[in-house]
Amino acid sequence: MMRIATTLLVALTAAGVGTVGSQQAHAGKRSCSERTGILGVSRILEVDTTGGPRFGNMQYKDIDFLRPGEVVLTFDDGPLRPKTTAVLNALEAHCTKATFFMVGRMALVDPSMVKEIDRRGHTVATHTWSHKMQGRLGYARAEKEIELGISAVSLALGKPVAPFFRFPYLSDPRRMQQHLKERGQGIFSIDVDSLDFRTRSGSTMVRRTLAGLKRLGKGVLLFHDIQRSTASGVDMLLDELAARGYKVVHLVPKKPAATLPKYDRMAKREADRRKKIASRRPLASRSIVWPVSNASEFPAVKPLEITPPGLFRGPLPERSGRPRAPIKQSREELARDDPEPAEPHPKKRARAVNPAAKDSSDAAALRGAFQEDWRREVFNN
């Protein structure tokens, strides 16, 4: 049974997102209602994760909660301050919201960035402790990856996170799906993969995403806020989504995730250890502040009152306004312009992943080939 209830419908107009219940605008900045050509948020869905519902039609056909033309923006593997900040500013320029599936150890490295993502009204979810493929782990290690990730991100945020979970590499063994169901965690797959990890080009990432979205007409979109292609191309992508009439759905939890005391203690020890290391390095990244703008007006989420030291309070970021080259959709154009090499013939790939490789160069080839073809490996679990 579908456990999703629409809690708020924010109407989009030609001028942008309505401002019902929004906070007072700061002088000298344009509010979301005054902007044109932006995505905004079409509706917000409150998700009841009791019983571990599964979302994303690449793997699961349980729940189809999106209407034609609707998308959910999701970002994995962060936070990574320089690139995550670029993503946040692009989202804020469009007055739209996303879900960030964070890796636990990344969150403990930069808890200020975790809080900043939440302050801007996005949903904070989890993606294990260290991004290990679940299908390759025994039950005890896989449980630790999941639970320590939840505890670590919650500790970095300073409050419980959303009970939304995504498997690294989408590797979802049945035993861990069952564990997540018992823990009341929603399991999120995807519909459209940006393949941003395969290219350094933002325009290539945009073309691939739009091609997949055109084929399906809607879906949960996957990006990684640690990838250069996403950091450089996300503003272009959001412009294109707005221009093509797509609408963003923002997911929020009905209730927060619960952590387990055993893993809370582990996360606290790890956080303390990292603080000791950082205290011995006065020029560590913890002392670097990043320029951020004030949170945009948005009626659905009340931002946390968190002001990192040295916060620069400038105007909201605006879209650049620079003319963009048209997005090529044909296979011939994509093949001609894509800087990435074509994938090898399946038989050649099979030889490349020969497990009998003995020297280090063969081992490197084995790892590279597996990364290129991880879906086939994952869906055999």
DODREN-835034 format. One record per residue (C-alpha): residue number from 1; x, y, z. Coordinates in steps of 0.1 Angstrom, whole numbers. Layout:
N
REC,NUM,X,Y,Z
...
This chain:
381
REC,1,0,0,0
REC,2,13,34,-9
REC,3,22,54,22
REC,4,26,88,7
REC,5,3,118,16
REC,6,4,151,-1
REC,7,9,176,28
REC,8,13,208,8
REC,9,7,218,-28
REC,10,26,249,-38
REC,11,12,265,-70
REC,12,37,275,-97
REC,13,29,307,-116
REC,14,47,324,-144
REC,15,65,345,-118
REC,16,77,316,-97
REC,17,67,299,-64
REC,18,40,314,-42
REC,19,51,328,-9
REC,20,23,317,14
REC,21,37,314,49
REC,22,72,325,39
REC,23,95,345,60
REC,24,100,382,53
REC,25,123,390,25
REC,26,156,407,32
REC,27,160,441,17
REC,28,178,442,-16
REC,29,171,407,-28
REC,30,145,393,-51
REC,31,122,367,-35
REC,32,112,335,-53
REC,33,78,350,-62
REC,34,95,378,-81
REC,35,117,354,-103
REC,36,108,341,-137
REC,37,119,310,-155
REC,38,126,290,-123
REC,39,117,255,-112
REC,40,104,261,-77
REC,41,86,232,-61
REC,42,53,220,-75
REC,43,44,198,-45
REC,44,58,183,-13
REC,45,51,147,-4
REC,46,53,135,32
REC,47,66,99,31
REC,48,56,73,57
REC,49,85,49,57
REC,50,68,24,81
REC,51,75,-11,68
REC,52,103,0,45
REC,53,86,10,12
REC,54,107,10,-19
REC,55,109,38,-45
REC,56,125,41,-80
REC,57,114,20,-110
REC,58,149,11,-121
REC,59,147,-17,-95
REC,60,114,-15,-78
REC,61,78,-14,-92
REC,62,61,-11,-59
REC,63,51,26,-58
REC,64,47,50,-87
REC,65,41,83,-70
REC,66,51,108,-97
REC,67,28,123,-123
REC,68,39,129,-159
REC,69,65,156,-161
REC,70,75,154,-124
REC,71,110,148,-111
REC,72,127,143,-77
REC,73,163,157,-75
REC,74,187,135,-55
REC,75,224,138,-48
REC,76,246,110,-34
REC,77,281,106,-18
REC,78,286,140,-2
REC,79,290,164,13
REC,80,322,177,-4
REC,81,323,214,3
REC,82,334,230,-30
REC,83,312,209,-52
REC,84,282,207,-28
REC,85,282,245,-24
REC,86,279,249,-62
REC,87,250,225,-62
REC,88,233,243,-33
REC,89,237,277,-49
REC,90,222,264,-82
REC,91,192,249,-64
REC,92,187,281,-44
REC,93,188,302,-76
REC,94,159,281,-88
REC,95,141,281,-54
REC,96,139,244,-56
REC,97,147,215,-32
REC,98,164,181,-33
REC,99,173,151,-12
REC,100,210,145,-2
REC,101,219,109,5
REC,102,251,114,26
REC,103,280,91,34
REC,104,286,90,72
REC,105,323,96,72
REC,106,320,124,47
REC,107,294,141,70
REC,108,317,138,100
REC,109,345,155,81
REC,110,323,186,75
REC,111,293,188,98
REC,112,289,225,91
REC,113,281,216,55
REC,114,255,190,66
REC,115,238,217,87
REC,116,240,242,58
REC,117,222,217,35
REC,118,195,213,61
REC,119,193,251,68
REC,120,185,256,31
REC,121,155,233,34
REC,122,167,202,17
REC,123,162,167,30
REC,124,191,149,46
REC,125,192,112,41
REC,126,219,84,44
REC,127,240,63,21
REC,128,260,41,45
REC,129,291,48,65
REC,130,318,44,39
REC,131,301,35,6
REC,132,309,-2,5
REC,133,289,-24,-18
REC,134,264,-42,4
REC,135,262,-73,-18
REC,136,298,-81,-10
REC,137,295,-79,28
REC,138,284,-103,54
REC,139,254,-94,75
REC,140,273,-80,105
REC,141,295,-57,83
REC,142,266,-46,62
REC,143,245,-37,92
REC,144,274,-17,106
REC,145,277,2,73
REC,146,240,11,73
REC,147,236,19,110
REC,148,269,37,116
REC,149,260,58,85
REC,150,227,68,100
REC,151,243,76,134
REC,152,271,96,119
REC,153,250,118,97
REC,154,226,124,125
REC,155,255,134,148
REC,156,269,157,121
REC,157,234,173,116
REC,158,227,176,153
REC,159,193,160,151
REC,160,177,129,135
REC,161,179,126,97
REC,162,151,114,74
REC,163,146,77,73
REC,164,155,76,36
REC,165,183,52,25
REC,166,200,45,-8
REC,167,222,15,-14
REC,168,257,23,-28
REC,169,259,11,-64
REC,170,222,2,-59
REC,171,234,-31,-46
REC,172,204,-42,-25
REC,173,207,-77,-11
REC,174,175,-91,3
REC,175,188,-96,38
REC,176,196,-59,41
REC,177,163,-48,25
REC,178,147,-68,53
REC,179,168,-51,79
REC,180,158,-17,66
REC,181,121,-26,65
REC,182,124,-37,102
REC,183,141,-3,110
REC,184,114,17,92
REC,185,137,30,65
REC,186,124,39,30
REC,187,146,23,3
REC,188,153,46,-26
REC,189,165,35,-61
REC,190,163,57,-91
REC,191,146,62,-125
REC,192,172,83,-144
REC,193,210,80,-139
REC,194,229,111,-149
REC,195,261,90,-152
REC,196,280,121,-139
REC,197,308,98,-126
REC,198,317,88,-162
REC,199,325,123,-175
REC,200,341,156,-163
REC,201,319,176,-187
REC,202,288,193,-173
REC,203,272,195,-207
REC,204,276,158,-213
REC,205,260,151,-179
REC,206,231,173,-189
REC,207,225,157,-223
REC,208,225,122,-207
REC,209,201,132,-180
REC,210,177,149,-204
REC,211,178,119,-228
REC,212,169,95,-200
REC,213,142,118,-188
REC,214,127,123,-223
REC,215,125,85,-226
REC,216,106,80,-193
REC,217,88,113,-190
REC,218,93,116,-152
REC,219,114,101,-125
REC,220,138,101,-95
REC,221,171,116,-109
REC,222,205,105,-96
REC,223,235,129,-93
REC,224,266,129,-71
REC,225,275,162,-54
REC,226,311,151,-53
REC,227,315,150,-91
REC,228,329,178,-112
REC,229,304,173,-140
REC,230,275,178,-117
REC,231,290,208,-99
REC,232,297,226,-132
REC,233,265,215,-151
REC,234,238,215,-125
REC,235,228,252,-132
REC,236,225,244,-169
REC,237,204,213,-161
REC,238,180,232,-139
REC,239,176,259,-166
REC,240,167,231,-191
REC,241,143,214,-168
REC,242,125,247,-162
REC,243,124,255,-199
REC,244,110,221,-208
REC,245,82,224,-182
REC,246,93,197,-157
REC,247,81,201,-121
REC,248,100,193,-90
REC,249,85,172,-62
REC,250,102,175,-28
REC,251,102,145,-4
REC,252,100,149,34
REC,253,96,123,61
REC,254,65,118,82
REC,255,88,110,111
REC,256,126,111,116
REC,257,149,81,116
REC,258,158,64,149
REC,259,194,56,157
REC,260,208,27,177
REC,261,228,35,209
REC,262,256,11,199
REC,263,263,29,167
REC,264,258,63,182
REC,265,287,56,205
REC,266,308,45,176
REC,267,300,76,157
REC,268,308,98,187
REC,269,342,81,191
REC,270,350,86,155
REC,271,339,123,156
REC,272,361,129,186
REC,273,390,112,170
REC,274,387,134,139
REC,275,384,165,161
REC,276,417,156,178
REC,277,434,152,144
REC,278,420,185,131
REC,279,431,204,162
REC,280,467,195,155
REC,281,464,211,120
REC,282,454,247,125
REC,283,452,253,87
REC,284,429,223,81
REC,285,398,227,60
REC,286,377,232,91
REC,287,390,268,93
REC,288,379,277,58
REC,289,345,294,55
REC,290,326,293,22
REC,291,305,322,8
REC,292,268,314,10
REC,293,237,335,5
REC,294,207,338,26
REC,295,182,310,24
REC,296,156,317,-3
REC,297,119,322,7
REC,298,102,289,7
REC,299,69,281,24
REC,300,74,244,32
REC,301,105,242,53
REC,302,115,264,83
REC,303,153,267,80
REC,304,175,261,110
REC,305,189,292,126
REC,306,225,281,121
REC,307,251,307,111
REC,308,286,293,105
REC,309,314,317,115
REC,310,324,341,88
REC,311,292,336,69
REC,312,290,360,39
REC,313,255,374,36
REC,314,252,384,0
REC,315,222,384,-24
REC,316,207,352,-36
REC,317,226,337,-65
REC,318,211,345,-99
REC,319,212,324,-130
REC,320,240,336,-152
REC,321,219,347,-181
REC,322,246,336,-205
REC,323,233,321,-237
REC,324,237,283,-237
REC,325,243,261,-266
REC,326,212,239,-275
REC,327,212,205,-258
REC,328,218,179,-285
REC,329,195,149,-282
REC,330,203,127,-313
REC,331,225,97,-308
REC,332,247,108,-337
REC,333,253,143,-321
REC,334,259,127,-287
REC,335,284,103,-301
REC,336,302,131,-320
REC,337,304,155,-290
REC,338,308,132,-261
REC,339,344,133,-249
REC,340,341,99,-233
REC,341,354,68,-251
REC,342,329,42,-262
REC,343,325,12,-240
REC,344,344,-19,-251
REC,345,328,-49,-268
REC,346,311,-72,-242
REC,347,336,-100,-251
REC,348,366,-77,-246
REC,349,351,-65,-213
REC,350,347,-101,-202
REC,351,384,-107,-209
REC,352,393,-75,-191
REC,353,377,-87,-159
REC,354,395,-121,-159
REC,355,398,-130,-122
REC,356,431,-149,-130
REC,357,449,-115,-133
REC,358,480,-116,-111
REC,359,500,-84,-114
REC,360,491,-49,-103
REC,361,483,-37,-138
REC,362,458,-65,-142
REC,363,442,-57,-109
REC,364,438,-21,-119
REC,365,421,-32,-152
REC,366,398,-55,-132
REC,367,387,-26,-109
REC,368,382,-3,-139
REC,369,361,-28,-158
REC,370,340,-35,-128
REC,371,332,1,-122
REC,372,321,5,-158
REC,373,297,-24,-157
REC,374,285,-23,-121
REC,375,248,-26,-128
REC,376,252,-61,-142
REC,377,271,-71,-111
REC,378,246,-54,-88
REC,379,214,-68,-102
REC,380,227,-104,-100
REC,381,226,-101,-61
